[in-house]
Amino acid sequence: MGSPWAFVLAMGVIMTWALTGPMFGFSDTWQLVINTSTTIVTFLMVFLIQNTQNRDAKALHLKLDELLRAELGARTSLVDLEDCTDEELEELQREFQAIRRRMLDRRDDGTTGDAGAPTEDAQPDTAAPARREAAPAP
């Protein structure tokens, strides 16, 4: 749908409609045809775009989940956050804000610290293997 050919097709339809204006005397029916057509196309495109965005978001989540699963020290409990309730997400956000504050405090104290490093209250999941090799291609 987002290809140059789709744009050329849409321009062709509009040009055809515009060129037929004199033939129909630029009547209300002639105008109604393009208005109705564009409304229907717009309505359908909303669902097409939403479907595409949902698929893209799902693929992105799966890629991030795999990175979390494979990374040494990553908390694999962060996988599937999109399924959490709003309250659970707010709690996690507060946790990450606290981690950031601790990191800034360390920086202000002159010590170095990695903001992403596990802290005493945020240990990595030990149930998952530390690092996994990629599965062989089928």
C-alpha positions as CSV (number, residue, x, y, z in Angstrom):
1,M,0.0,0.0,0.0
2,G,2.8,2.4,0.7
3,S,4.6,1.8,-2.5
4,P,5.2,4.3,-5.3
5,W,2.8,2.3,-7.5
6,A,0.0,2.8,-5.0
7,F,0.6,6.5,-5.1
8,V,0.6,6.5,-8.9
9,L,-2.7,4.5,-8.9
10,A,-4.3,7.0,-6.5
11,M,-3.1,9.9,-8.6
12,G,-4.5,8.2,-11.7
13,V,-7.9,7.8,-10.0
14,I,-8.0,11.4,-8.9
15,M,-6.9,12.7,-12.4
16,T,-9.6,10.5,-14.0
17,W,-12.2,11.9,-11.6
18,A,-11.0,15.5,-12.3
19,L,-11.0,15.1,-16.0
20,T,-14.5,13.7,-16.0
21,G,-15.8,16.8,-14.2
22,P,-16.7,18.7,-17.4
23,M,-18.4,15.7,-18.8
24,F,-20.7,15.5,-15.7
25,G,-21.0,19.3,-15.4
26,F,-19.2,19.3,-12.1
27,S,-22.5,18.1,-10.6
28,D,-23.2,17.3,-6.9
29,T,-23.2,13.6,-7.8
30,W,-19.8,13.9,-9.4
31,Q,-18.5,15.5,-6.2
32,L,-20.3,13.0,-4.1
33,V,-18.5,10.1,-5.9
34,I,-15.0,11.3,-4.9
35,N,-16.1,12.3,-1.4
36,T,-17.7,8.9,-0.7
37,S,-14.8,7.0,-2.3
38,T,-12.2,8.9,-0.2
39,T,-14.2,8.3,3.0
40,I,-14.4,4.6,2.3
41,V,-10.7,4.3,1.5
42,T,-9.8,6.3,4.6
43,F,-12.0,4.2,6.8
44,L,-10.4,1.0,5.4
45,M,-6.9,2.4,5.6
46,V,-7.3,3.1,9.4
47,F,-7.7,-0.7,10.0
48,L,-4.9,-1.6,7.6
49,I,-2.5,0.8,9.3
50,Q,-3.5,-0.4,12.8
51,N,-3.0,-4.0,11.8
52,T,0.4,-3.2,10.4
53,Q,1.4,-1.3,13.6
54,N,0.2,-4.1,15.8
55,R,2.3,-6.6,13.8
56,D,5.3,-4.4,13.9
57,A,5.0,-3.8,17.7
58,K,4.6,-7.6,18.2
59,A,7.7,-8.3,16.2
60,L,9.7,-5.6,18.1
61,H,8.5,-7.0,21.4
62,L,9.6,-10.5,20.4
63,K,13.0,-9.3,19.3
64,L,13.5,-7.4,22.6
65,D,12.3,-10.4,24.6
66,E,14.9,-12.5,22.8
67,L,17.7,-10.0,23.6
68,L,16.6,-9.9,27.3
69,R,16.5,-13.7,27.4
70,A,20.0,-14.0,25.9
71,E,21.8,-11.2,27.7
72,L,23.9,-12.1,30.7
73,G,22.6,-10.3,33.8
74,A,19.3,-9.2,32.2
75,R,16.2,-9.7,34.3
76,T,14.1,-12.0,32.2
77,S,11.1,-11.1,34.3
78,L,11.0,-8.0,32.0
79,V,9.9,-10.2,29.1
80,D,6.3,-9.7,28.2
81,L,5.8,-6.4,30.0
82,E,3.1,-5.6,27.5
83,D,0.9,-8.1,29.4
84,C,1.3,-6.3,32.7
85,T,-1.4,-4.3,34.4
86,D,-1.0,-0.5,34.6
87,E,-0.3,-0.8,38.3
88,E,2.6,-3.3,37.6
89,L,4.0,-1.0,35.0
90,E,3.9,2.0,37.3
91,E,5.7,0.0,40.0
92,L,8.4,-1.0,37.5
93,Q,8.7,2.6,36.4
94,R,9.2,3.7,40.0
95,E,11.9,1.0,40.4
96,F,13.8,2.2,37.3
97,Q,13.4,5.8,38.5
98,A,15.0,4.7,41.8
99,I,17.8,3.0,39.9
100,R,18.4,6.2,38.0
101,R,18.5,8.3,41.2
102,R,21.0,5.9,42.7
103,M,23.2,6.2,39.6
104,L,23.0,10.0,39.7
105,D,23.9,10.0,43.4
106,R,26.9,7.8,42.7
107,R,28.0,10.2,39.9
108,D,27.6,13.2,42.2
109,D,29.6,11.4,44.9
110,G,32.4,10.9,42.4
111,T,32.0,7.2,42.1
112,T,31.2,5.5,38.8
113,G,28.3,3.2,38.3
114,D,26.5,1.6,35.5
115,A,22.8,2.6,35.4
116,G,22.0,-0.7,33.8
117,A,23.9,-2.8,36.3
118,P,21.9,-5.0,38.6
119,T,21.5,-3.5,42.1
120,E,21.1,-5.2,45.4
121,D,17.3,-4.9,45.1
122,A,17.2,-5.8,41.4
123,Q,18.9,-9.1,40.9
124,P,18.9,-10.9,37.5
125,D,16.7,-13.9,37.3
126,T,18.8,-17.0,38.1
127,A,16.3,-19.5,36.7
128,A,17.3,-18.6,33.1
129,P,20.7,-19.6,31.7
130,A,23.1,-16.6,31.6
131,R,23.7,-16.6,27.8
132,R,22.2,-18.8,25.2
133,E,23.6,-19.6,21.8
134,A,21.4,-18.8,18.8
135,A,19.4,-21.7,17.5
136,P,20.7,-23.2,14.3
137,A,18.8,-22.2,11.2
138,P,16.4,-24.8,9.9
